[in-house]
Amino acid sequence: MLLLWNTAGRTLKFFVCCLMLLLVGQRLTAQPDHPPAPPPPDSTDAGTTLLTPHPIPSGELRTAVGGTITILPRIVVEEELRQVPMLNLELRYGLPLGFAGTGRFSSNVITNLASVGAEWRGRLGRFSASAGYSVAYWYGFAAFEGFAVDAQSWLTFPAVSAGFDFDDFHLSGRAELQFVTSRSSATEGIETGSDRNALGGYAFTAAIEQPFWGATSAIIGLKVYYSRSMYQSWLAFSTFNEFLFYPEFQFGVIL
């Protein structure tokens, strides 16, 4: 229990440091004395957004780069190092009638995920909301002395989001379901497990977006999975098939 507390404490300190960097970045990008140019119709003085479900002008591409750190439960991974970092690329492309295409790629070499989807976005004053659907494929592989293992899966994610614009930042929340269309693992090419057409879990995300440096905006968020099918934990070879909580810290920069 003491080890779990220390690990969670280190991760929380990292999260707080990221939040402090956002506040410093906001001060450095304070508005000049002369009147600023009018903001685009889908953003406010709090900067450009990507996760907050504002409608995106048709033909506009928005990109965010960053990373995630997922903490695996001790019942799944019995070692001290249970944080799984991944580099992350998020894409949003504006389509007509309030729709937007979505894309994501995450990797730490051993585990790789790619997803595509679409969502509808609407806005009323400071409030915004969206509903969407995405399809993802992940593939993991690792070589050990004498044998090699790999795993793969197809997933789908129906989701809804809501956002609110404050004067200095955007706050958004997202709820999604995770369905496992198919999943399999193999050792030396011999299948050792499989699953299909199952509810993998749920996820809830809270995120803040605000100006950071120059024309860029920053994202910092917390995502909590309640899942029995986390792709980040495939290499643990766990046979535990119960729903567990997986906290994930997110950070990135909107380019």
N, C-alpha and C positions, 0 to 999 in steps of 0.2 A: 504493500500500500504506500509506503514511504517513497519507493522508487517511482511509482505511478505519479505521486504528487510532484516530485522533483521534475519529471519529464514534462508534465503538463505546465509546471511553472515556467520552465525554459521557453516553451512554445508561446505561452501567454506574454512573456516579456518581448519576444520577437514581434508579436502582433501589436503590442503597445508601441514599440519603436516605429513600426510602419505607420501607425496612426499619427505619431508625432511628426514624422517626415511630411505627411500630408498637410498638417497645420503649418509647418514651416514653409512649405511650397506655396500655400495660399498667401502668406505674408509677402513672399518674394514676388508674387504676381499681382500685387495690389494695383488697382486701376489708377492711371495717371490723372493729373488735375484737369486736363482738357477733356471735353465730352467724348466718350467712346463711340465707336461705330455701332449702328443698330445690330443687335444679335440676330442670328438666323431664326426663322420661325419655329424651329423645333428645339431650341435651347434657350437658356437664360444666362444671367450673369454668372451662374454657378458652373458654366463650362459645358463642353460637348459631352454627350452621354453615349453609352453603348448598352449597358444592362438595363438602365431605366427605360421603360417601354414607350418613349416618345416616338411618334411617326418619323421615319427617316425619308427625306426627299428622294424621289425616284431617281435611280441612277447613281446615288452616292454610296461609296464604300467606306466603312469605318473599320478600323483595325486596332486591336489591343494586344500587347505582348506582356507576359508576366509569368507567374508561377503559382503553384498550389503546394500545400503541405498537408497531407492526410495522416491522421493518427489512427493506427490500427489497435483494436482492443487486445489486451493481454491474453485473453482466452484464445485468440487467433494466432498471435505471434508472441512467443514466450521469451523473446530477447529484450534487452534494454532499448535498443534502437528500433523504435516502432514508427518513426516518422517517415513517410514516403513522399519525397519531393518530385515534382514534375514541372517541366517547362510547358507554357500554355500559349496558344495563339487563338484569338477569338475574332470572328468576322461577322459583320452585318452589312447587308446590301439592300438599299431601298428599292421597293417595287411599287407599281401603281396601286391606288385604292387603299393605302395604309398598310399594305403587306411588306414584309421584309424577308429576305433569305438569310439563313444563319449557317455558320460553319465554325468548327472547332477542331484543333489538333493539339494533342498533349502527348508528351513523351519523356521518359527518362532512360531511353535505350532499351532497357529490359521490358518495359511495358509501353505500348503505343496505342493511342485511341484517335479515331477520326469520326466526325459526325457532320451531317448536313440536315437542314430542315427549313421550315418556313413558319412565320407567325404573323398574326394581324395585330397592329398597334393602334390605339386610339388615345386621344387626349382631350380633357375638359378642364380648362384653367390650369391650376397647378397639379391636378391629378392626371395620371395616365395608367393604362392597363393594356394587357396583351394576352393572347392565347395562341399556343403553337404546338408543333409536333416535330420531333427530330428522330433520325435513325443513326445509330452509331455502330462502328465495328472496332473491336480492340484485339490486339495480338501481342502475346508475350512469349519470350523465349530466353532460355539460359542454358549454358553448357557447364557441366560439372565433370570432375575427373571420372571418366569411364562411361558417362551417359549424358544425354541431352533431353531437356523437357521443353514443352511448349503448350500454350493454351490459346483459345480464341473464342469470341462470342459476338453475336449480333444482339443489339439492344434497341428498344424504342422508348422515347420519353415524351409523353403528353405533358404540357405544363401551362400554368397561368402565372402572370406577374402583375404587380401593381407598383406604382411609384408616386412620389410626392416631391415637388420642388420647393426647397427652402431658399432663403436668400443667398446662401453661400455654398450650398451643396445639394445634391440629389440623393434621396433615400429610396431604395427599392426593395421589394420582397418577392420571392419566387417560390412556388410549390410545384413539385413534379412527381410523377410516378415513373418507375423503372420496370419495364417488362423484358424478360429474357426470352428472345425468340429462339435462339439456339446457343449452346455452350458446350465446349469439349476441351479435354486436356489429353496429352499423349506423352509417353516416354519412349525415346528411340523409335518414334513413328508408330507405336502401338497405343491405341486409345485406352486410357485408364479411367475416364469418367465423362459423362455427358448429361445434358439437361436441355429442356426446350419448353416453350410456351408456359412460362411460370412468372409470377409476380416477384420481381427481384427486390423491390423496396420502395421507399419514399425519400424525398429530400426537400429541405427547406433552406433558403438562402436569404440573407440580409446583406445588402451592399451599399456603400457610400461612394459617390463619384463627385469629384470637385477639381478645380484647376490646380495644377501642380507646378509646372515650369514652362514659361513661354506659352505656346499654343497648345500644349499637351494637358490632358486631364488624367487623374489617377483614380484607380479603383482599389478599394480594400473591402473585404467581405468575409463572412463566416457562413459556411455551408455545413449543415448537419444531415448526414444520411442515417436512415433507419433501415438497414439492408441486411440481406443474407447472401448477396451476390456482388461483392465489391471487387472490381477488376484489379485494384491496386494490391490486393492481398493474395493474388493467385499463387505466387511463389511460396507462400507459407504451407501449401499442401494441406490446408486445414479441412477436416471432414465435418466441422461444426456447421450445421445447417439451420441456425436460428437467426432471427432478426436481432441485430446489434447496432449500437450507435457508433458512427464514425465521424468525428468532427474534422472539418477541413478549412484551413485558412487560405484565403485567396488575395492576391495582390497583382496589380498590373498598371500599365500606362497606355492611355488611348493616344495613338499617334496622329 
